[in-house]
Amino acid sequence: MSTTVLAAGDHFVLPRLLAEEVRGATEGTGAVEVRELTLPWPHTPFGRVGEVDEASGTEDELIEALQGAEVCVTQMAPLTERVLANCPDLKLMCVSRGGPVNANLAAATRHGVAVCYAPGRNAVATAEHTLTLLLAAARGVGDTHSDLRRGVWRGDYYDYAACGIEIEGATVGLIGYGAIGSRVAKVLAAMGAQVLVHDPYVRPESLADGAEQVSLEELLTRSRIVSLHARVTEETTGMIGAVQIAKMPRGSVLVNCARGALLDYDAVCDALDSGQLAGAAFDVYPQEPVPADSRLLTTPGIVMTPHIAGGSQEVAHKAARIVAGEVGRFLRGEPLAHCANPEVFADRA
């Protein structure tokens, strides 16, 4: 009997990549038919679909594509109550992201659908991008680049007060020390930085050589450069604002490639205007796309990228490989590696 899998990809994690990996991971499990569907992200921004966030496409097109399918591998497809109610054959949804934010887990569990995800898929890419922005902000690359593109050569960037700072010998504070933060720490340490870490969940023995675990206040007061790597929770939402920025040494640099909700961006702009911060770099924002009237677009000293830290060709391949592996395990009757609702299998037992 054949198993039908829907590869609901997009313009980043391509349907063909998902399909190729699924076919490879399911060899020897019986006949597998793979259908392909292309969702519009990122050409069309993701958003709320039904009751789920950060999704792409519509419920109607997904319902139609899933008819008769037992498995869906995707990055952005919306797994909503309505989709689940209209796709009775679906048994497994594999979301090729660090978390299945576009899946209604409670509804999936009620309908007996296991939901998997792909932790760590973009850790290397995001760490490398963070370092790129950190170095750019520390040396004022954003403003100098913009001036040169406008045909302006400014010698005053060599003034002492306008010069950037080196990583070697600098104290760099990392707020969060998971898969991304730990990689950033190792590179910074290799460059000669003194790395401070604030993460209530990190084990001291897991810190990079020379890294020091400290309180948030100590990290802020000692660090010339601060980079955010925390998850968004009730405790971390808005954790860095005007009060925290004021504790940093004057002329510091602040970097955020984690989540926009961690940071008060108006406070950052105020600090850049006053000279409390010398530079800042962001890949994530409180509202995406960034509104045309945002102060971030006019405040000097900011390096910005449009939420692309996790975007590399290698990430797309890793994401497809991780979820395809789950499909193979599912069809062989093996335990799933990254299941968000394992109680589904307890209910079936």
C-alpha positions in Angstrom: 0.0 0.0 0.0 1.4 3.4 -1.0 1.9 6.3 1.4 1.2 9.8 0.1 3.4 12.6 1.3 2.8 16.3 0.5 6.0 18.4 0.1 4.6 21.8 0.8 7.7 23.9 0.2 8.3 27.5 -0.6 10.9 29.7 -2.4 13.5 28.9 0.3 13.0 25.3 1.4 12.1 24.2 -2.1 9.4 21.5 -2.7 12.0 19.6 -4.7 14.5 19.6 -1.9 11.8 18.2 0.5 10.7 15.6 -2.1 14.3 14.5 -2.8 15.1 14.0 0.8 11.8 12.2 1.6 12.4 9.8 -1.2 15.9 9.1 0.0 14.9 8.7 3.7 12.0 6.4 2.9 13.8 3.8 0.7 12.8 0.4 1.8 9.7 1.4 3.6 7.3 0.6 0.8 5.8 2.6 -2.0 5.8 6.4 -1.3 4.2 9.0 -3.6 5.4 12.5 -3.1 3.3 15.5 -4.2 4.7 19.0 -4.4 3.1 22.3 -3.5 4.8 25.7 -3.6 3.8 28.3 -1.0 4.4 32.0 -1.7 6.9 32.8 1.2 9.1 34.8 1.2 7.8 36.6 -1.9 4.7 37.2 0.2 5.4 37.8 3.9 4.3 35.1 6.3 1.5 36.0 8.7 -1.4 34.7 10.7 -3.6 32.1 9.0 -6.6 30.9 10.9 -5.4 30.6 14.5 -1.7 30.0 13.8 1.2 32.5 13.3 4.1 32.8 10.8 2.3 30.8 8.1 2.2 31.0 4.3 -0.5 30.0 1.9 -4.2 29.5 2.6 -6.2 26.8 4.4 -8.2 26.1 1.2 -5.1 25.3 -0.9 -3.6 23.1 1.8 -6.8 21.2 2.3 -7.0 20.5 -1.4 -3.4 19.4 -1.6 -3.6 17.2 1.5 -6.5 15.1 0.3 -5.5 11.4 0.7 -2.1 12.4 2.1 -0.9 10.8 5.4 2.2 13.0 5.8 3.0 16.6 5.2 6.6 18.0 5.2 6.7 21.8 5.1 8.2 25.0 6.5 5.3 27.4 6.5 2.0 25.6 5.7 -0.8 26.4 8.2 -1.8 23.4 10.3 -5.1 24.8 11.7 -8.2 23.3 13.2 -10.0 23.7 9.9 -7.2 22.0 8.0 -7.1 19.1 10.4 -10.9 18.7 10.3 -10.9 18.5 6.6 -7.8 16.2 6.1 -8.8 12.9 8.0 -6.0 10.9 6.4 -3.2 13.1 7.8 -1.1 11.4 10.5 2.2 13.3 10.5 3.1 17.0 10.0 6.8 17.8 9.9 7.7 21.5 10.1 11.2 22.2 9.0 11.8 25.1 11.5 13.2 25.4 15.0 9.7 25.3 16.4 6.3 24.4 14.9 4.8 27.9 15.4 2.5 27.5 12.3 0.9 24.4 13.8 -2.0 24.2 16.2 -0.6 21.6 18.5 -3.6 21.2 20.7 -5.8 20.6 17.7 -3.3 18.3 16.1 -3.2 16.2 19.2 -7.0 15.9 19.3 -7.0 14.8 15.7 -4.2 12.2 16.3 -1.6 14.0 14.1 2.0 14.0 15.3 3.9 17.3 14.7 7.7 17.3 14.3 10.1 20.2 14.0 13.8 20.8 13.1 15.8 22.2 16.0 19.2 23.6 15.2 18.7 23.7 11.5 19.9 27.3 11.2 22.2 27.6 14.2 25.4 27.9 12.1 23.9 30.4 9.6 22.5 32.6 12.4 25.7 32.5 14.4 27.7 33.5 11.3 25.2 36.3 10.4 25.3 37.6 14.0 29.1 37.8 13.8 28.8 39.6 10.5 26.5 42.2 11.9 28.5 42.5 15.2 31.7 43.3 13.3 29.9 45.7 10.9 28.3 47.6 13.8 31.6 47.7 15.8 33.4 49.3 12.9 30.6 51.5 11.6 30.3 49.7 8.3 26.6 50.6 7.8 27.0 54.4 7.6 30.3 54.3 5.7 28.9 52.0 3.2 25.8 54.2 2.7 27.9 57.3 2.3 30.1 55.7 -0.4 27.1 54.4 -2.3 25.9 58.0 -2.4 29.4 59.1 -3.7 30.4 60.7 -0.4 33.9 60.1 0.9 34.2 61.3 4.5 37.6 61.5 6.1 36.2 62.4 9.5 35.3 58.7 10.0 39.0 58.5 11.0 38.4 60.9 13.9 39.2 59.2 17.2 35.6 59.6 18.4 34.2 58.2 15.2 36.5 55.2 15.0 35.2 51.7 15.8 36.4 49.2 18.3 38.3 45.9 17.9 37.0 42.5 19.1 40.4 41.5 20.4 40.6 42.6 24.0 37.0 43.7 24.1 34.4 42.4 26.6 31.4 40.9 24.7 28.3 39.9 26.6 25.9 37.2 25.2 22.4 37.1 26.6 21.4 33.5 25.9 23.8 30.6 25.3 21.9 28.0 23.2 22.9 26.5 19.9 23.5 30.0 18.4 25.0 31.9 21.3 27.5 29.1 22.1 28.8 29.2 18.5 29.2 32.9 18.6 31.0 32.7 21.9 33.6 30.2 20.5 34.4 32.5 17.5 34.6 35.6 19.7 36.9 33.8 22.2 39.2 32.7 19.3 39.3 36.4 18.2 40.6 37.4 21.6 37.4 38.7 23.2 36.5 38.3 26.9 33.1 36.6 26.7 30.5 37.1 29.4 27.3 34.9 29.3 24.0 35.4 31.0 21.7 32.4 30.7 19.9 30.9 33.7 19.7 27.5 32.0 23.3 27.1 30.9 25.6 24.7 32.8 29.0 26.2 33.7 30.9 23.3 32.2 29.3 23.9 28.8 30.8 27.4 28.5 33.4 28.1 25.9 37.0 28.3 27.2 37.4 31.5 29.1 33.7 32.5 29.0 32.3 33.7 32.3 28.8 33.3 33.5 27.4 36.5 35.2 24.2 38.2 36.1 22.4 40.4 33.5 23.4 43.6 35.4 27.1 42.6 35.5 27.0 41.7 31.8 25.6 45.0 30.9 27.9 47.1 33.0 31.1 45.3 31.8 30.3 44.6 28.1 31.3 47.0 25.3 29.3 44.8 22.9 26.1 43.0 23.8 24.4 40.4 21.6 21.0 38.9 22.2 20.4 35.2 21.8 17.4 34.5 24.2 14.1 33.0 23.4 11.0 35.1 23.8 9.1 34.3 27.0 7.1 36.4 29.4 10.3 37.0 31.3 12.4 38.0 28.3 9.9 40.1 26.4 11.2 43.7 26.5 14.1 42.6 28.7 16.5 45.3 27.2 15.1 48.8 27.3 16.3 52.3 28.3 17.2 51.3 31.9 19.4 48.4 30.7 21.0 50.3 27.9 22.0 53.1 30.3 24.0 50.6 32.3 26.2 49.8 29.4 29.5 51.6 28.9 29.1 54.8 26.9 29.8 54.1 23.2 28.8 50.5 23.3 27.3 48.3 20.5 24.1 46.3 20.7 23.2 43.4 18.3 19.9 41.5 18.0 19.5 38.5 15.6 17.2 36.7 17.9 13.6 38.1 18.2 12.4 41.7 18.0 10.2 41.3 21.1 13.4 41.2 23.3 14.3 44.8 22.7 12.8 48.3 23.0 13.9 49.8 19.6 12.9 53.3 20.5 15.2 53.2 23.4 18.0 52.0 21.1 17.4 55.0 18.8 17.4 57.4 21.7 20.7 55.9 22.9 22.3 56.2 19.5 21.1 59.8 19.2 22.7 60.6 22.6 25.9 58.7 22.1 25.2 56.1 24.8 25.4 53.6 22.0 27.9 53.9 19.2 26.3 51.4 17.0 23.6 48.7 16.7 22.8 45.9 14.3 19.5 44.1 13.8 18.1 41.3 11.8 14.8 41.2 13.7 12.2 43.8 14.4 9.0 44.5 16.5 7.1 44.8 13.2 8.1 43.1 10.0 8.4 44.4 7.4 9.8 47.5 9.0 7.3 50.4 8.6 8.4 53.2 6.3 8.2 55.7 9.1 10.3 53.7 11.6 13.1 55.6 13.3 15.3 52.6 12.6 15.5 53.7 9.0 16.8 57.2 9.7 18.8 56.9 13.0 22.6 56.8 12.2 24.8 54.0 13.4 22.4 51.1 12.6 23.2 48.1 10.4 20.1 46.3 9.3 19.2 43.1 7.4 15.6 41.9 6.7 15.4 38.8 9.0 17.7 36.7 6.9 20.1 35.5 9.5 18.8 31.9 9.2 18.9 32.0 5.4 21.6 30.0 3.7 21.4 27.3 1.1 22.8 24.9 3.6 20.0 25.6 6.0 17.4 24.7 3.3 19.1 21.4 2.8 19.5 20.7 6.5 15.8 21.5 7.1 14.7 19.2 4.4 17.0 16.4 5.6 15.8 16.7 9.2 12.1 16.4 8.4 12.6 13.7 5.8 14.4 11.7 8.5 11.3 11.9 10.6 9.2 10.6 7.8 11.5 7.6 7.4 11.3 6.9 11.1 7.5 7.2 11.1 7.1 4.8 8.3 9.5 2.3 9.9 7.6 2.5 13.2 10.6 4.0 15.0 10.5 6.8 17.6 10.5 10.3 16.2 13.5 12.4 17.1 11.8 15.8 17.5 8.1 15.4 18.2 6.3 18.3 19.8 3.2 16.2 20.9 4.4 12.7 21.7 1.2 12.1 23.6 -0.4 11.3 20.2 1.4 7.9 20.3 0.4 7.3 23.8 -3.2 7.8 22.8 -2.8 5.3 20.0 -1.2 2.6 22.2 
